[in-house]
Amino acid sequence: MGVSPKEVQIREMKRKWASCSSKGRLSFSKDLLDQDPEFVKEVVIHELLHLKIPNHGKLFKLLLKSYKESL
Ligand SMILES: [Zn+2]
């Protein structure tokens, strides 16, 4: 996807599946390990895309869709 996160970590997260800091650090919930691989893929792509686009605008949704279809 042409992005390079500075750091990726898996940890306990109470209220969400993942997050992306403004400094390019990604966190994923430990609970994701028990989820459906397709769902996990979606969450990972979502967060990686935030390294390019920090919001959930039109472009974000468009790219998310195309990455999902191509991976
Ligand atoms: Zn998001």
N, CA, C, O and the ligand as a Tripos MOL2 file, in Angstrom:
@<TRIPOS>MOLECULE
protein
  285   283    72     0     0
PROTEIN
NO_CHARGES

@<TRIPOS>ATOM
      1 N           0.8250   -1.2110    0.0000 N.3       1 MET1
      2 CA          0.0000    0.0000    0.0000 C.3       1 MET1
      3 C           0.8630    1.2670    0.0000 C.2       1 MET1
      4 O           0.3430    2.3820   -0.0520 O.2       1 MET1
      5 N           2.1560    1.0860    0.0580 N.am      2 GLY2
      6 CA          3.0410    2.2470    0.0120 C.3       2 GLY2
      7 C           3.0710    3.0500    1.2960 C.2       2 GLY2
      8 O           3.3740    4.2430    1.2740 O.2       2 GLY2
      9 N           2.7630    2.4150    2.4110 N.am      3 VAL3
     10 CA          2.8640    3.1180    3.6860 C.3       3 VAL3
     11 C           3.8170    2.3520    4.5950 C.2       3 VAL3
     12 O           3.9800    1.1400    4.4580 O.2       3 VAL3
     13 N           4.4400    3.0630    5.5160 N.am      4 SER4
     14 CA          5.3220    2.3570    6.4460 C.3       4 SER4
     15 C           5.0960    2.8720    7.8560 C.2       4 SER4
     16 O           5.5830    3.9360    8.2380 O.2       4 SER4
     17 N           4.3390    2.0850    8.6250 N.am      5 PRO5
     18 CA          4.0990    2.4740   10.0170 C.3       5 PRO5
     19 C           5.4030    2.4850   10.8020 C.2       5 PRO5
     20 O           6.2690    1.6380   10.5840 O.2       5 PRO5
     21 N           5.5420    3.4270   11.6990 N.am      6 LYS6
     22 CA          6.7530    3.5230   12.5170 C.3       6 LYS6
     23 C           6.8150    2.3780   13.5010 C.2       6 LYS6
     24 O           7.8850    1.8560   13.8150 O.2       6 LYS6
     25 N           5.6480    1.9990   13.9770 N.am      7 GLU7
     26 CA          5.6000    0.9720   14.9960 C.3       7 GLU7
     27 C           4.2180    0.3230   14.9450 C.2       7 GLU7
     28 O           3.2120    0.9980   14.7290 O.2       7 GLU7
     29 N           4.1830   -0.9790   15.1440 N.am      8 VAL8
     30 CA          2.9030   -1.6730   15.1920 C.3       8 VAL8
     31 C           2.8590   -2.4700   16.4830 C.2       8 VAL8
     32 O           3.7940   -3.2100   16.7890 O.2       8 VAL8
     33 N           1.8100   -2.3280   17.2200 N.am      9 GLN9
     34 CA          1.7250   -3.1220   18.4390 C.3       9 GLN9
     35 C           0.3610   -3.7640   18.6070 C.2       9 GLN9
     36 O          -0.6570   -3.2570   18.1360 O.2       9 GLN9
     37 N           0.3760   -4.8870   19.2900 N.am     10 ILE10
     38 CA         -0.8530   -5.5990   19.6190 C.3      10 ILE10
     39 C          -1.0230   -5.4870   21.1170 C.2      10 ILE10
     40 O          -0.1260   -5.8580   21.8740 O.2      10 ILE10
     41 N          -2.1340   -4.9940   21.5440 N.am     11 ARG11
     42 CA         -2.3170   -4.8620   22.9860 C.3      11 ARG11
     43 C          -3.7900   -4.9340   23.3580 C.2      11 ARG11
     44 O          -4.6750   -4.9980   22.5060 O.2      11 ARG11
     45 N          -4.0100   -4.9210   24.6480 N.am     12 GLU12
     46 CA         -5.3760   -4.9440   25.1600 C.3      12 GLU12
     47 C          -6.0430   -3.6150   24.8340 C.2      12 GLU12
     48 O          -5.5140   -2.5550   25.1690 O.2      12 GLU12
     49 N          -7.1980   -3.6650   24.1840 N.am     13 MET13
     50 CA         -7.9320   -2.4250   23.9280 C.3      13 MET13
     51 C          -9.3740   -2.6440   24.3080 C.2      13 MET13
     52 O          -9.9940   -3.6300   23.9120 O.2      13 MET13
     53 N          -9.8940   -1.7260   25.0700 N.am     14 LYS14
     54 CA        -11.2330   -1.9300   25.6130 C.3      14 LYS14
     55 C         -12.3520   -1.5900   24.6300 C.2      14 LYS14
     56 O         -13.2920   -2.3640   24.4480 O.2      14 LYS14
     57 N         -12.2370   -0.4370   24.0110 N.am     15 ARG15
     58 CA        -13.4020    0.0360   23.2720 C.3      15 ARG15
     59 C         -13.3070   -0.0070   21.7570 C.2      15 ARG15
     60 O         -14.3010    0.2170   21.0660 O.2      15 ARG15
     61 N         -12.1020   -0.2970   21.2250 N.am     16 LYS16
     62 CA        -12.0440   -0.3720   19.7690 C.3      16 LYS16
     63 C         -11.0660   -1.4260   19.2970 C.2      16 LYS16
     64 O         -10.3190   -2.0090   20.0830 O.2      16 LYS16
     65 N         -11.0890   -1.6560   18.0020 N.am     17 TRP17
     66 CA        -10.2670   -2.7100   17.4330 C.3      17 TRP17
     67 C          -8.8470   -2.2430   17.1730 C.2      17 TRP17
     68 O          -7.8930   -3.0130   17.2830 O.2      17 TRP17
     69 N          -8.7230   -0.9800   16.8290 N.am     18 ALA18
     70 CA         -7.3970   -0.5010   16.4730 C.3      18 ALA18
     71 C          -7.3540    1.0110   16.5300 C.2      18 ALA18
     72 O          -8.3850    1.6830   16.5680 O.2      18 ALA18
     73 N          -6.1280    1.5330   16.5340 N.am     19 SER19
     74 CA         -6.0070    2.9790   16.4620 C.3      19 SER19
     75 C          -4.7100    3.3490   15.7750 C.2      19 SER19
     76 O          -3.7810    2.5480   15.6680 O.2      19 SER19
     77 N          -4.6770    4.5810   15.3140 N.am     20 CYS20
     78 CA         -3.5320    5.0770   14.5760 C.3      20 CYS20
     79 C          -3.1450    6.4270   15.1690 C.2      20 CYS20
     80 O          -3.9630    7.3470   15.1900 O.2      20 CYS20
     81 N          -1.9240    6.5570   15.6470 N.am     21 SER21
     82 CA         -1.5180    7.8370   16.2200 C.3      21 SER21
     83 C          -1.0520    8.7690   15.1110 C.2      21 SER21
     84 O          -0.7340    8.3300   14.0060 O.2      21 SER21
     85 N          -1.0190   10.0340   15.4140 N.am     22 SER22
     86 CA         -0.6010   11.0070   14.4000 C.3      22 SER22
     87 C           0.8700   10.8220   14.0410 C.2      22 SER22
     88 O           1.3140   11.3180   13.0060 O.2      22 SER22
     89 N           1.6170   10.1300   14.8590 N.am     23 LYS23
     90 CA          3.0320    9.9150   14.5580 C.3      23 LYS23
     91 C           3.2860    8.6290   13.7800 C.2      23 LYS23
     92 O           4.4340    8.2290   13.5860 O.2      23 LYS23
     93 N           2.2140    7.9870   13.3370 N.am     24 GLY24
     94 CA          2.3880    6.7960   12.5130 C.3      24 GLY24
     95 C           2.5670    5.5070   13.2820 C.2      24 GLY24
     96 O           3.1720    4.5510   12.7980 O.2      24 GLY24
     97 N           2.0410    5.4980   14.4660 N.am     25 ARG25
     98 CA          2.1190    4.2860   15.2790 C.3      25 ARG25
     99 C           0.7520    3.6050   15.2720 C.2      25 ARG25
    100 O          -0.2640    4.2350   15.5630 O.2      25 ARG25
    101 N           0.7370    2.3190   14.9390 N.am     26 LEU26
    102 CA         -0.5330    1.5980   14.8740 C.3      26 LEU26
    103 C          -0.6820    0.6510   16.0500 C.2      26 LEU26
    104 O           0.2730   -0.0180   16.4440 O.2      26 LEU26
    105 N          -1.8620    0.5970   16.5980 N.am     27 SER27
    106 CA         -2.1580   -0.3590   17.6640 C.3      27 SER27
    107 C          -3.3460   -1.2090   17.2710 C.2      27 SER27
    108 O          -4.3390   -0.7110   16.7400 O.2      27 SER27
    109 N          -3.2300   -2.4920   17.5380 N.am     28 PHE28
    110 CA         -4.3460   -3.3920   17.2660 C.3      28 PHE28
    111 C          -4.7240   -4.1380   18.5320 C.2      28 PHE28
    112 O          -3.8760   -4.4670   19.3620 O.2      28 PHE28
    113 N          -6.0030   -4.3930   18.6580 N.am     29 SER29
    114 CA         -6.4890   -5.0860   19.8400 C.3      29 SER29
    115 C          -6.1120   -6.5630   19.8230 C.2      29 SER29
    116 O          -6.1520   -7.2190   18.7820 O.2      29 SER29
    117 N          -5.7500   -7.0630   20.9790 N.am     30 LYS30
    118 CA         -5.4540   -8.4870   21.1350 C.3      30 LYS30
    119 C          -6.6320   -9.3520   20.7160 C.2      30 LYS30
    120 O          -6.4600  -10.4590   20.2050 O.2      30 LYS30
    121 N          -7.8340   -8.8270   20.9430 N.am     31 ASP31
    122 CA         -9.0460   -9.5860   20.6200 C.3      31 ASP31
    123 C          -9.1870   -9.8630   19.1300 C.2      31 ASP31
    124 O          -9.9270  -10.7600   18.7260 O.2      31 ASP31
    125 N          -8.4820   -9.0950   18.3210 N.am     32 LEU32
    126 CA         -8.5590   -9.3170   16.8710 C.3      32 LEU32
    127 C          -8.0610  -10.7010   16.4860 C.2      32 LEU32
    128 O          -8.4770  -11.2710   15.4770 O.2      32 LEU32
    129 N          -7.1570  -11.2320   17.3140 N.am     33 LEU33
    130 CA         -6.5780  -12.5410   17.0180 C.3      33 LEU33
    131 C          -7.6390  -13.6410   16.9890 C.2      33 LEU33
    132 O          -7.4320  -14.6980   16.3940 O.2      33 LEU33
    133 N          -8.7630  -13.3840   17.6310 N.am     34 ASP34
    134 CA         -9.8340  -14.3860   17.6510 C.3      34 ASP34
    135 C         -10.9230  -14.1120   16.6130 C.2      34 ASP34
    136 O         -11.9230  -14.8270   16.5450 O.2      34 ASP34
    137 N         -10.7200  -13.0870   15.8210 N.am     35 GLN35
    138 CA        -11.7700  -12.7200   14.8680 C.3      35 GLN35
    139 C         -11.5740  -13.3890   13.5120 C.2      35 GLN35
    140 O         -10.5350  -13.9830   13.2230 O.2      35 GLN35
    141 N         -12.6070  -13.2670   12.7030 N.am     36 ASP36
    142 CA        -12.5780  -13.7800   11.3500 C.3      36 ASP36
    143 C         -11.4840  -13.0700   10.5470 C.2      36 ASP36
    144 O         -11.3900  -11.8430   10.5730 O.2      36 ASP36
    145 N         -10.6470  -13.8530    9.8260 N.am     37 PRO37
    146 CA         -9.5300  -13.2670    9.0720 C.3      37 PRO37
    147 C          -9.9590  -12.1570    8.1100 C.2      37 PRO37
    148 O          -9.2360  -11.1790    7.9220 O.2      37 PRO37
    149 N         -11.1130  -12.3100    7.5150 N.am     38 GLU38
    150 CA        -11.6030  -11.2830    6.5900 C.3      38 GLU38
    151 C         -11.8390   -9.9630    7.3220 C.2      38 GLU38
    152 O         -11.5400   -8.8840    6.8100 O.2      38 GLU38
    153 N         -12.3770  -10.0770    8.5160 N.am     39 PHE39
    154 CA        -12.6370   -8.8870    9.3230 C.3      39 PHE39
    155 C         -11.3190   -8.2340    9.7410 C.2      39 PHE39
    156 O         -11.1610   -7.0140    9.6980 O.2      39 PHE39
    157 N         -10.3740   -9.0970   10.1490 N.am     40 VAL40
    158 CA         -9.0640   -8.5980   10.5730 C.3      40 VAL40
    159 C          -8.3920   -7.8350    9.4330 C.2      40 VAL40
    160 O          -7.8110   -6.7680    9.6290 O.2      40 VAL40
    161 N          -8.4890   -8.4110    8.2450 N.am     41 LYS41
    162 CA         -7.9130   -7.7780    7.0700 C.3      41 LYS41
    163 C          -8.4770   -6.3620    6.8880 C.2      41 LYS41
    164 O          -7.7520   -5.4080    6.6060 O.2      41 LYS41
    165 N          -9.7810   -6.2720    7.0590 N.am     42 GLU42
    166 CA        -10.4340   -4.9850    6.8880 C.3      42 GLU42
    167 C          -9.9300   -3.9590    7.9030 C.2      42 GLU42
    168 O          -9.6750   -2.8020    7.5670 O.2      42 GLU42
    169 N          -9.7960   -4.4070    9.1420 N.am     43 VAL43
    170 CA         -9.3360   -3.5070   10.2010 C.3      43 VAL43
    171 C          -7.9000   -3.0450    9.9220 C.2      43 VAL43
    172 O          -7.5720   -1.8700   10.0910 O.2      43 VAL43
    173 N          -7.0560   -3.9800    9.4940 N.am     44 VAL44
    174 CA         -5.6580   -3.6490    9.2290 C.3      44 VAL44
    175 C          -5.5470   -2.6610    8.0660 C.2      44 VAL44
    176 O          -4.8140   -1.6760    8.1430 O.2      44 VAL44
    177 N          -6.2800   -2.9360    6.9960 N.am     45 ILE45
    178 CA         -6.2500   -2.0270    5.8490 C.3      45 ILE45
    179 C          -6.7520   -0.6430    6.2580 C.2      45 ILE45
    180 O          -6.1880    0.3790    5.8680 O.2      45 ILE45
    181 N          -7.8000   -0.6340    7.0350 N.am     46 HIS46
    182 CA         -8.3720    0.6240    7.5140 C.3      46 HIS46
    183 C          -7.3150    1.4850    8.2280 C.2      46 HIS46
    184 O          -7.1580    2.6730    7.9480 O.2      46 HIS46
    185 N          -6.6040    0.8450    9.1500 N.am     47 GLU47
    186 CA         -5.6160    1.6070    9.9120 C.3      47 GLU47
    187 C          -4.4170    2.0180    9.0590 C.2      47 GLU47
    188 O          -3.9160    3.1360    9.1820 O.2      47 GLU47
    189 N          -3.9620    1.1190    8.2000 N.am     48 LEU48
    190 CA         -2.8370    1.4610    7.3260 C.3      48 LEU48
    191 C          -3.1870    2.6550    6.4440 C.2      48 LEU48
    192 O          -2.3600    3.5300    6.1850 O.2      48 LEU48
    193 N          -4.4220    2.6600    5.9980 N.am     49 LEU49
    194 CA         -4.8640    3.7430    5.1300 C.3      49 LEU49
    195 C          -4.8650    5.0850    5.8680 C.2      49 LEU49
    196 O          -4.7010    6.1400    5.2560 O.2      49 LEU49
    197 N          -5.0470    5.0320    7.1600 N.am     50 HIS50
    198 CA         -5.0150    6.2700    7.9390 C.3      50 HIS50
    199 C          -3.6350    6.9080    7.9350 C.2      50 HIS50
    200 O          -3.5020    8.0990    8.2180 O.2      50 HIS50
    201 N          -2.6100    6.1310    7.6180 N.am     51 LEU51
    202 CA         -1.2800    6.7240    7.5180 C.3      51 LEU51
    203 C          -1.2070    7.6390    6.3000 C.2      51 LEU51
    204 O          -0.3910    8.5590    6.2440 O.2      51 LEU51
    205 N          -2.0720    7.3700    5.3330 N.am     52 LYS52
    206 CA         -2.1400    8.2120    4.1520 C.3      52 LYS52
    207 C          -3.1800    9.3010    4.3220 C.2      52 LYS52
    208 O          -2.9460   10.4720    4.0240 O.2      52 LYS52
    209 N          -4.3460    8.8720    4.8140 N.am     53 ILE53
    210 CA         -5.4930    9.7750    4.9250 C.3      53 ILE53
    211 C          -6.0190    9.7340    6.3490 C.2      53 ILE53
    212 O          -6.5590    8.7130    6.7760 O.2      53 ILE53
    213 N          -5.8750   10.8140    7.0840 N.am     54 PRO54
    214 CA         -6.2310   10.7870    8.5090 C.3      54 PRO54
    215 C          -7.7270   10.8360    8.8080 C.2      54 PRO54
    216 O          -8.1230   10.6730    9.9620 O.2      54 PRO54
    217 N          -8.5590   11.0530    7.8080 N.am     55 ASN55
    218 CA         -9.9940   11.1530    8.0840 C.3      55 ASN55
    219 C         -10.7670   10.0360    7.3810 C.2      55 ASN55
    220 O         -10.1780    9.1370    6.7800 O.2      55 ASN55
    221 N         -12.0940   10.1090    7.4690 N.am     56 HIS56
    222 CA        -12.9340    9.0910    6.8280 C.3      56 HIS56
    223 C         -13.7080    9.6780    5.6530 C.2      56 HIS56
    224 O         -14.8680    9.3300    5.4300 O.2      56 HIS56
    225 N         -13.0760   10.5520    4.9190 N.am     57 GLY57
    226 CA        -13.7430   11.2310    3.7990 C.3      57 GLY57
    227 C         -13.9810   10.3260    2.6070 C.2      57 GLY57
    228 O         -13.7680    9.1150    2.6560 O.2      57 GLY57
    229 N         -14.4310   10.9590    1.5340 N.am     58 LYS58
    230 CA        -14.7650   10.2380    0.3110 C.3      58 LYS58
    231 C         -13.5830    9.4440   -0.2240 C.2      58 LYS58
    232 O         -13.7240    8.2780   -0.5910 O.2      58 LYS58
    233 N         -12.4190   10.0790   -0.2660 N.am     59 LEU59
    234 CA        -11.2210    9.4400   -0.8010 C.3      59 LEU59
    235 C         -10.8420    8.2260    0.0360 C.2      59 LEU59
    236 O         -10.4630    7.1830   -0.4980 O.2      59 LEU59
    237 N         -10.9480    8.3750    1.3580 N.am     60 PHE60
    238 CA        -10.6490    7.2730    2.2590 C.3      60 PHE60
    239 C         -11.5180    6.0700    1.9220 C.2      60 PHE60
    240 O         -11.0220    4.9520    1.7820 O.2      60 PHE60
    241 N         -12.8220    6.3090    1.7930 N.am     61 LYS61
    242 CA        -13.7480    5.2040    1.5130 C.3      61 LYS61
    243 C         -13.4850    4.5480    0.1660 C.2      61 LYS61
    244 O         -13.5930    3.3320    0.0110 O.2      61 LYS61
    245 N         -13.1380    5.3800   -0.7930 N.am     62 LEU62
    246 CA        -12.8570    4.8790   -2.1300 C.3      62 LEU62
    247 C         -11.6220    3.9720   -2.1290 C.2      62 LEU62
    248 O         -11.6360    2.8740   -2.6860 O.2      62 LEU62
    249 N         -10.5500    4.4630   -1.4860 N.am     63 LEU63
    250 CA         -9.3080    3.6890   -1.4440 C.3      63 LEU63
    251 C          -9.4790    2.4190   -0.6150 C.2      63 LEU63
    252 O          -8.9500    1.3670   -0.9710 O.2      63 LEU63
    253 N         -10.2140    2.5180    0.4810 N.am     64 LEU64
    254 CA        -10.4510    1.3650    1.3340 C.3      64 LEU64
    255 C         -11.1150    0.2430    0.5190 C.2      64 LEU64
    256 O         -10.7380   -0.9250    0.6110 O.2      64 LEU64
    257 N         -12.0930    0.6300   -0.2610 N.am     65 LYS65
    258 CA        -12.8110   -0.3310   -1.0830 C.3      65 LYS65
    259 C         -11.8650   -0.9760   -2.0900 C.2      65 LYS65
    260 O         -11.8810   -2.1940   -2.2690 O.2      65 LYS65
    261 N         -11.0440   -0.1630   -2.7460 N.am     66 SER66
    262 CA        -10.1900   -0.7400   -3.7860 C.3      66 SER66
    263 C          -9.0940   -1.6130   -3.1910 C.2      66 SER66
    264 O          -8.7250   -2.6230   -3.7910 O.2      66 SER66
    265 N          -8.5630   -1.2470   -2.0200 N.am     67 TYR67
    266 CA         -7.5610   -2.1070   -1.3890 C.3      67 TYR67
    267 C          -8.1790   -3.4310   -0.9450 C.2      67 TYR67
    268 O          -7.5660   -4.4900   -1.0770 O.2      67 TYR67
    269 N          -9.3800   -3.3560   -0.4280 N.am     68 LYS68
    270 CA        -10.0570   -4.5680    0.0360 C.3      68 LYS68
    271 C         -10.2660   -5.5510   -1.1130 C.2      68 LYS68
    272 O         -10.1380   -6.7650   -0.9590 O.2      68 LYS68
    273 N         -10.5910   -4.9760   -2.2690 N.am     69 GLU69
    274 CA        -10.8270   -5.8380   -3.4190 C.3      69 GLU69
    275 C          -9.5440   -6.4010   -4.0110 C.2      69 GLU69
    276 O          -9.5470   -7.4680   -4.6250 O.2      69 GLU69
    277 N          -8.4430   -5.6720   -3.8200 N.am     70 SER70
    278 CA         -7.2060   -6.1080   -4.4710 C.3      70 SER70
    279 C          -6.3490   -7.0120   -3.5770 C.2      70 SER70
    280 O          -5.4010   -7.6320   -4.0590 O.2      70 SER70
    281 N          -6.6680   -7.0920   -2.3020 N.am     71 LEU71
    282 CA         -5.8350   -7.9260   -1.4110 C.3      71 LEU71
    283 C          -6.4760   -9.2950   -1.1400 C.2      71 LEU71
    284 O          -5.9070  -10.1100   -0.4150 O.2      71 LEU71
    285 ZN        -10.6850    5.0680   10.9840 Zn       72 ZN72
@<TRIPOS>BOND
     1     1     2 1
     2     2     3 1
     3     3     4 2
     4     3     5 am
     5     5     6 1
     6     6     7 1
     7     7     8 2
     8     7     9 am
     9     9    10 1
    10    10    11 1
    11    11    12 2
    12    11    13 am
    13    13    14 1
    14    14    15 1
    15    15    16 2
    16    15    17 am
    17    17    18 1
    18    18    19 1
    19    19    20 2
    20    19    21 am
    21    21    22 1
    22    22    23 1
    23    23    24 2
    24    23    25 am
    25    25    26 1
    26    26    27 1
    27    27    28 2
    28    27    29 am
    29    29    30 1
    30    30    31 1
    31    31    32 2
    32    31    33 am
    33    33    34 1
    34    34    35 1
    35    35    36 2
    36    35    37 am
    37    37    38 1
    38    38    39 1
    39    39    40 2
    40    39    41 am
    41    41    42 1
    42    42    43 1
    43    43    44 2
    44    43    45 am
    45    45    46 1
    46    46    47 1
    47    47    48 2
    48    47    49 am
    49    49    50 1
    50    50    51 1
    51    51    52 2
    52    51    53 am
    53    53    54 1
    54    54    55 1
    55    55    56 2
    56    55    57 am
    57    57    58 1
    58    58    59 1
    59    59    60 2
    60    59    61 am
    61    61    62 1
    62    62    63 1
    63    63    64 2
    64    63    65 am
    65    65    66 1
    66    66    67 1
    67    67    68 2
    68    67    69 am
    69    69    70 1
    70    70    71 1
    71    71    72 2
    72    71    73 am
    73    73    74 1
    74    74    75 1
    75    75    76 2
    76    75    77 am
    77    77    78 1
    78    78    79 1
    79    79    80 2
    80    79    81 am
    81    81    82 1
    82    82    83 1
    83    83    84 2
    84    83    85 am
    85    85    86 1
    86    86    87 1
    87    87    88 2
    88    87    89 am
    89    89    90 1
    90    90    91 1
    91    91    92 2
    92    91    93 am
    93    93    94 1
    94    94    95 1
    95    95    96 2
    96    95    97 am
    97    97    98 1
    98    98    99 1
    99    99   100 2
   100    99   101 am
   101   101   102 1
   102   102   103 1
   103   103   104 2
   104   103   105 am
   105   105   106 1
   106   106   107 1
   107   107   108 2
   108   107   109 am
   109   109   110 1
   110   110   111 1
   111   111   112 2
   112   111   113 am
   113   113   114 1
   114   114   115 1
   115   115   116 2
   116   115   117 am
   117   117   118 1
   118   118   119 1
   119   119   120 2
   120   119   121 am
   121   121   122 1
   122   122   123 1
   123   123   124 2
   124   123   125 am
   125   125   126 1
   126   126   127 1
   127   127   128 2
   128   127   129 am
   129   129   130 1
   130   130   131 1
   131   131   132 2
   132   131   133 am
   133   133   134 1
   134   134   135 1
   135   135   136 2
   136   135   137 am
   137   137   138 1
   138   138   139 1
   139   139   140 2
   140   139   141 am
   141   141   142 1
   142   142   143 1
   143   143   144 2
   144   143   145 am
   145   145   146 1
   146   146   147 1
   147   147   148 2
   148   147   149 am
   149   149   150 1
   150   150   151 1
   151   151   152 2
   152   151   153 am
   153   153   154 1
   154   154   155 1
   155   155   156 2
   156   155   157 am
   157   157   158 1
   158   158   159 1
   159   159   160 2
   160   159   161 am
   161   161   162 1
   162   162   163 1
   163   163   164 2
   164   163   165 am
   165   165   166 1
   166   166   167 1
   167   167   168 2
   168   167   169 am
   169   169   170 1
   170   170   171 1
   171   171   172 2
   172   171   173 am
   173   173   174 1
   174   174   175 1
   175   175   176 2
   176   175   177 am
   177   177   178 1
   178   178   179 1
   179   179   180 2
   180   179   181 am
   181   181   182 1
   182   182   183 1
   183   183   184 2
   184   183   185 am
   185   185   186 1
   186   186   187 1
   187   187   188 2
   188   187   189 am
   189   189   190 1
   190   190   191 1
   191   191   192 2
   192   191   193 am
   193   193   194 1
   194   194   195 1
   195   195   196 2
   196   195   197 am
   197   197   198 1
   198   198   199 1
   199   199   200 2
   200   199   201 am
   201   201   202 1
   202   202   203 1
   203   203   204 2
   204   203   205 am
   205   205   206 1
   206   206   207 1
   207   207   208 2
   208   207   209 am
   209   209   210 1
   210   210   211 1
   211   211   212 2
   212   211   213 am
   213   213   214 1
   214   214   215 1
   215   215   216 2
   216   215   217 am
   217   217   218 1
   218   218   219 1
   219   219   220 2
   220   219   221 am
   221   221   222 1
   222   222   223 1
   223   223   224 2
   224   223   225 am
   225   225   226 1
   226   226   227 1
   227   227   228 2
   228   227   229 am
   229   229   230 1
   230   230   231 1
   231   231   232 2
   232   231   233 am
   233   233   234 1
   234   234   235 1
   235   235   236 2
   236   235   237 am
   237   237   238 1
   238   238   239 1
   239   239   240 2
   240   239   241 am
   241   241   242 1
   242   242   243 1
   243   243   244 2
   244   243   245 am
   245   245   246 1
   246   246   247 1
   247   247   248 2
   248   247   249 am
   249   249   250 1
   250   250   251 1
   251   251   252 2
   252   251   253 am
   253   253   254 1
   254   254   255 1
   255   255   256 2
   256   255   257 am
   257   257   258 1
   258   258   259 1
   259   259   260 2
   260   259   261 am
   261   261   262 1
   262   262   263 1
   263   263   264 2
   264   263   265 am
   265   265   266 1
   266   266   267 1
   267   267   268 2
   268   267   269 am
   269   269   270 1
   270   270   271 1
   271   271   272 2
   272   271   273 am
   273   273   274 1
   274   274   275 1
   275   275   276 2
   276   275   277 am
   277   277   278 1
   278   278   279 1
   279   279   280 2
   280   279   281 am
   281   281   282 1
   282   282   283 1
   283   283   284 2
@<TRIPOS>SUBSTRUCTURE
     1 MET1         2 RESIDUE 1 A MET
     2 GLY2         6 RESIDUE 1 A GLY
     3 VAL3        10 RESIDUE 1 A VAL
     4 SER4        14 RESIDUE 1 A SER
     5 PRO5        18 RESIDUE 1 A PRO
     6 LYS6        22 RESIDUE 1 A LYS
     7 GLU7        26 RESIDUE 1 A GLU
     8 VAL8        30 RESIDUE 1 A VAL
     9 GLN9        34 RESIDUE 1 A GLN
    10 ILE10       38 RESIDUE 1 A ILE
    11 ARG11       42 RESIDUE 1 A ARG
    12 GLU12       46 RESIDUE 1 A GLU
    13 MET13       50 RESIDUE 1 A MET
    14 LYS14       54 RESIDUE 1 A LYS
    15 ARG15       58 RESIDUE 1 A ARG
    16 LYS16       62 RESIDUE 1 A LYS
    17 TRP17       66 RESIDUE 1 A TRP
    18 ALA18       70 RESIDUE 1 A ALA
    19 SER19       74 RESIDUE 1 A SER
    20 CYS20       78 RESIDUE 1 A CYS
    21 SER21       82 RESIDUE 1 A SER
    22 SER22       86 RESIDUE 1 A SER
    23 LYS23       90 RESIDUE 1 A LYS
    24 GLY24       94 RESIDUE 1 A GLY
    25 ARG25       98 RESIDUE 1 A ARG
    26 LEU26      102 RESIDUE 1 A LEU
    27 SER27      106 RESIDUE 1 A SER
    28 PHE28      110 RESIDUE 1 A PHE
    29 SER29      114 RESIDUE 1 A SER
    30 LYS30      118 RESIDUE 1 A LYS
    31 ASP31      122 RESIDUE 1 A ASP
    32 LEU32      126 RESIDUE 1 A LEU
    33 LEU33      130 RESIDUE 1 A LEU
    34 ASP34      134 RESIDUE 1 A ASP
    35 GLN35      138 RESIDUE 1 A GLN
    36 ASP36      142 RESIDUE 1 A ASP
    37 PRO37      146 RESIDUE 1 A PRO
    38 GLU38      150 RESIDUE 1 A GLU
    39 PHE39      154 RESIDUE 1 A PHE
    40 VAL40      158 RESIDUE 1 A VAL
    41 LYS41      162 RESIDUE 1 A LYS
    42 GLU42      166 RESIDUE 1 A GLU
    43 VAL43      170 RESIDUE 1 A VAL
    44 VAL44      174 RESIDUE 1 A VAL
    45 ILE45      178 RESIDUE 1 A ILE
    46 HIS46      182 RESIDUE 1 A HIS
    47 GLU47      186 RESIDUE 1 A GLU
    48 LEU48      190 RESIDUE 1 A LEU
    49 LEU49      194 RESIDUE 1 A LEU
    50 HIS50      198 RESIDUE 1 A HIS
    51 LEU51      202 RESIDUE 1 A LEU
    52 LYS52      206 RESIDUE 1 A LYS
    53 ILE53      210 RESIDUE 1 A ILE
    54 PRO54      214 RESIDUE 1 A PRO
    55 ASN55      218 RESIDUE 1 A ASN
    56 HIS56      222 RESIDUE 1 A HIS
    57 GLY57      226 RESIDUE 1 A GLY
    58 LYS58      230 RESIDUE 1 A LYS
    59 LEU59      234 RESIDUE 1 A LEU
    60 PHE60      238 RESIDUE 1 A PHE
    61 LYS61      242 RESIDUE 1 A LYS
    62 LEU62      246 RESIDUE 1 A LEU
    63 LEU63      250 RESIDUE 1 A LEU
    64 LEU64      254 RESIDUE 1 A LEU
    65 LYS65      258 RESIDUE 1 A LYS
    66 SER66      262 RESIDUE 1 A SER
    67 TYR67      266 RESIDUE 1 A TYR
    68 LYS68      270 RESIDUE 1 A LYS
    69 GLU69      274 RESIDUE 1 A GLU
    70 SER70      278 RESIDUE 1 A SER
    71 LEU71      282 RESIDUE 1 A LEU
    72 ZN72       285 GROUP 0 **** ****
